[in-house]
């Protein structure tokens, strides 16, 4: 079967871009397909976010990430990855969601659906024939839901952006890891009345060492209220009902941030016959080549770790592309 591309990469984040660079350098035709914007997850990070890592650990393709800061910002990362695409001349289709992948002879048929400018919200379907398909879809699009009444109310969000709109408002932050701690601290310093709710008896040990003493001291002095060993049972337009060691309590809230983490969506992989580890949502794959149990279907980036999203970051996922391409070349 004649193919449109030797490799189609689903997802145009850093790991997907690294696959495309490795493919182009190996003279394999490659196209990235992204349902959102370039590096969509980074784009949706909080506007003022600073990465925990240093710039050289975010580099792909050997292109220097130049910044005057020890740790780069979200805006700098967006600029850098745009430069990556332009420098390497990568072929990227933005605003196209992959809705189907199926085996077609010795290749794969990849079907996408997007919105074009010909008419308002007119879905446009397109099919590509690919020799190999690499899933670099990450996990940030799929929050871990609590499954409680009121979770979809307008003032409830699974994503935190910036603190200013919540000045002099009552805000409940649910979670106990880095994102929850940072949000609680920023909201408090922007003049919000913050209550942190966490289902465990203490904050996560994964909180960065420079954030941990700050959040612990703010809780200790009462600047940020905290409810540990406490779970949310209901959210209404003006309060959050929680249940903890002292029974049920209603906490007044103008805004609620459910920062309880995210998970990958392996459903499309499963339809192809990729075996998924139940519970962990981890696709079966060779740890050296990142090829799944379905020949020609590969993984790159954080999706390789399933629900263990703290195991694979940009710093490590950027190396998956070279391994994937080596495996593809070895079959030729």
C-alpha positions in Angstrom: 0.0 0.0 0.0 1.4 3.4 -1.0 1.8 5.7 2.0 1.5 9.5 2.4 4.2 9.4 5.2 6.6 6.9 6.5 5.6 8.1 10.0 2.5 9.9 11.3 2.9 11.3 14.8 -0.2 11.9 16.9 0.5 14.9 19.1 2.8 17.9 18.5 4.3 18.3 22.0 8.1 18.1 22.6 8.2 14.3 22.4 6.3 14.3 19.1 8.5 17.0 17.7 11.6 15.0 18.7 10.2 12.0 16.8 9.7 14.1 13.7 13.2 15.6 13.9 14.7 12.1 14.2 12.6 10.9 11.2 13.6 13.8 9.0 17.2 13.3 9.8 16.9 9.7 8.8 15.2 10.7 5.5 11.9 9.3 6.5 8.8 11.3 5.5 6.9 12.4 8.6 3.8 14.4 9.5 2.6 15.5 12.9 -1.1 15.8 13.6 -2.2 17.8 16.6 -5.8 18.5 17.7 -4.9 21.7 19.4 -2.1 24.2 18.9 1.6 23.5 18.8 2.8 22.1 22.2 -0.8 22.3 23.3 -0.2 21.2 26.9 2.5 23.8 27.5 0.2 26.4 25.9 -2.5 25.5 28.5 -0.1 25.7 31.5 -0.6 28.7 33.9 0.4 31.8 32.0 3.1 32.8 34.5 4.5 29.3 35.0 8.2 28.7 35.4 9.6 25.2 34.6 11.2 23.2 37.4 14.0 22.2 35.1 16.9 24.1 33.3 16.6 25.1 29.6 19.1 22.6 28.2 17.0 19.7 29.5 14.1 21.0 27.3 16.1 21.1 24.2 15.3 18.8 21.2 17.2 18.3 18.0 20.3 19.9 19.4 18.8 23.4 19.0 20.0 25.6 21.9 17.3 26.9 24.3 18.7 30.3 25.1 17.3 32.2 28.2 18.8 34.6 30.7 17.0 32.7 33.5 18.1 29.7 35.4 14.7 28.1 34.8 12.7 29.0 31.6 9.2 30.3 31.5 6.1 29.0 29.7 6.3 31.9 27.2 10.0 31.2 26.4 9.1 27.5 25.9 6.4 28.4 23.4 8.8 30.6 21.5 11.5 27.9 21.5 9.3 25.1 20.2 8.0 27.4 17.4 11.6 28.0 16.4 12.2 24.2 16.5 9.4 23.6 13.9 10.6 26.4 11.7 14.3 25.5 11.9 13.8 21.8 11.0 10.9 22.6 8.6 8.6 20.1 10.3 5.3 19.2 8.7 2.6 19.9 11.3 -1.2 19.8 10.9 -2.8 21.8 13.7 -6.4 21.7 14.7 -6.9 18.1 13.5 -8.0 15.4 16.0 -7.2 11.8 15.2 -10.5 10.0 15.5 -9.5 6.6 14.0 -6.5 4.5 13.2 -6.8 1.1 11.6 -4.6 -1.5 9.9 -4.8 -1.3 6.1 -2.6 -3.9 4.5 1.0 -3.3 5.4 0.3 0.3 6.5 -2.2 2.2 8.7 -5.1 4.4 7.8 -5.2 7.5 10.1 -8.4 9.5 10.1 -8.6 13.0 11.5 -11.4 15.5 12.0 -10.9 19.3 12.3 -12.6 22.6 11.9 -11.8 24.6 8.7 -12.6 28.1 7.7 -15.1 27.3 5.0 -18.0 27.4 7.4 -18.8 27.8 11.0 -17.7 24.7 13.0 -17.8 22.5 9.9 -16.0 19.2 10.6 -13.5 18.3 7.9 -12.5 14.7 7.7 -9.2 13.6 6.2 -7.4 10.3 5.8 -3.6 9.7 5.7 -1.9 6.4 4.9 1.1 5.9 7.2 3.8 3.2 7.4 4.1 3.7 11.1 2.1 5.6 13.7 3.6 7.1 16.9 1.3 8.1 19.7 2.7 11.1 21.6 -0.5 12.3 23.1 0.5 12.9 26.7 -2.1 13.2 29.4 -2.8 16.8 30.2 -6.2 16.8 28.3 -7.7 14.3 30.7 -8.0 15.4 34.3 -8.6 12.9 37.1 -12.3 13.6 38.0 -13.7 13.3 41.5 -17.0 12.1 40.3 -19.0 14.2 42.7 -22.1 16.3 42.2 -21.3 19.8 41.0 -18.0 19.0 39.5 -19.0 20.6 36.2 -20.3 23.8 37.6 -19.0 27.0 35.9 -16.9 28.1 38.8 -15.1 24.7 39.1 -12.0 23.9 37.0 -9.4 21.2 36.8 -6.9 23.7 35.5 -5.4 26.7 37.2 -4.2 29.7 35.2 -3.5 32.9 37.1 -4.5 34.3 40.5 -5.6 37.9 39.8 -9.3 37.3 39.0 -9.7 35.7 42.5 -8.6 38.8 44.5 -10.8 39.0 47.7 -12.6 35.8 46.7 -13.0 32.5 48.6 -11.2 29.7 46.8 -11.0 26.0 47.5 -8.0 24.2 46.1 -8.2 20.4 46.0 -4.9 18.4 45.8 -1.6 17.9 47.6 1.1 18.0 45.0 3.1 20.7 43.3 0.3 22.2 41.2 -2.1 22.5 44.2 0.7 24.0 46.4 1.7 26.6 43.8 -1.9 27.6 43.1 -2.7 27.9 46.8 0.4 30.1 47.4 -0.2 32.3 44.4 -3.9 32.8 45.2 -3.1 33.6 48.8 -0.6 36.2 47.7 -3.0 37.7 45.3 -5.5 38.4 48.1 -7.7 35.3 47.9 -9.0 33.5 51.0 -7.7 30.0 50.3 -8.6 26.6 51.7 -6.5 23.6 50.7 -8.3 20.2 50.8 -6.3 17.0 50.5 -7.4 13.4 51.0 -4.1 12.3 52.6 -2.8 13.1 56.0 0.0 15.4 54.7 1.3 17.1 51.6 3.0 14.9 48.9 6.7 14.2 49.3 7.0 15.1 45.6 6.5 18.8 46.2 9.7 20.6 45.2 12.1 21.5 48.0 11.8 25.2 47.5 8.0 25.1 47.5 7.5 22.8 50.5 8.6 25.1 53.3 6.6 28.0 51.9 3.3 26.1 51.8 3.9 24.3 55.1 4.6 27.6 56.9 1.6 29.4 55.3 -0.6 26.5 56.6 1.1 26.5 60.0 0.5 30.2 60.5 -3.1 30.0 59.3 -2.6 32.1 56.2 -3.9 29.2 54.1 -6.5 27.0 55.7 -6.0 23.3 55.2 -8.1 20.2 55.6 -6.2 16.9 55.5 -7.6 13.4 55.4 -10.6 15.1 53.8 -12.5 14.4 50.6 -14.9 16.5 48.6 -18.5 15.0 48.5 -20.4 17.8 46.8 -19.9 21.2 45.1 -22.7 23.8 44.9 -22.7 27.3 43.5 -21.5 28.8 46.8 -19.9 26.1 48.9 -17.9 22.8 48.9 -19.1 20.0 51.2 -16.2 17.9 52.5 -15.9 15.0 54.8 -12.9 14.6 57.1 -11.9 13.4 60.6 -14.4 15.7 62.2 -17.3 14.8 60.0 -18.9 16.9 57.3 -18.2 20.6 56.7 -19.4 23.2 54.3 -16.7 25.5 53.0 -17.8 28.7 51.3 -16.3 29.0 47.8 -16.5 31.4 44.9 -14.1 29.3 42.9 -12.9 25.7 43.1 -9.7 24.2 41.6 -9.6 20.4 41.4 -5.9 19.9 40.9 -5.9 16.2 41.4 -3.7 15.2 38.4 -4.3 13.9 34.9 -4.1 10.6 33.0 -3.6 9.4 29.4 -6.4 8.2 27.2 -5.4 4.8 25.7 -8.8 4.1 24.1 -7.6 4.6 20.5 -4.6 2.4 21.2 -6.8 -0.3 22.6 -9.0 -0.4 19.4 -5.8 -1.2 17.5 -5.2 -4.2 19.7 -2.5 -2.6 21.9 -2.7 -4.3 25.3 -3.3 -1.8 28.1 -2.4 -2.6 31.7 -5.6 -2.3 33.6 -5.7 0.4 36.4 -2.3 1.9 35.4 -3.5 2.6 31.8 0.0 1.7 30.6 0.2 0.5 27.0 2.4 -2.6 26.5 5.6 -1.7 24.7 9.3 -2.6 24.3 11.2 -0.3 26.6 14.1 0.0 24.1 12.2 0.7 20.9 8.9 2.0 22.3 7.1 -0.2 19.8 3.8 -1.6 21.2 2.7 -5.2 20.9 1.1 -4.1 17.6 4.0 -3.9 15.0 4.3 -0.4 13.6 2.5 1.3 16.4 4.9 3.2 18.7 4.7 5.5 21.8 6.7 8.6 22.7 6.7 10.8 25.8 4.7 10.5 29.0 2.0 8.1 27.5 4.6 5.3 28.0 4.1 5.5 31.8 0.3 5.4 31.9 -1.1 6.9 35.1 2.5 7.2 36.6 2.8 10.6 35.1 5.6 11.5 37.4 7.9 9.0 35.7 8.3 10.6 32.2 8.9 14.3 31.6 10.1 16.4 28.6 13.6 15.9 29.9 13.4 12.1 29.2 10.6 11.9 26.6 12.7 14.0 24.2 15.0 10.9 23.7 12.2 8.5 22.7 12.1 9.8 19.1 15.6 8.6 18.2 14.8 5.1 19.6 11.6 4.9 17.7 13.3 5.9 14.4 16.1 3.4 14.9 13.5 0.7 15.3 11.7 1.7 12.1 15.0 1.9 10.1 16.0 -1.6 11.3 12.9 -3.0 9.6 13.7 -1.6 6.2 
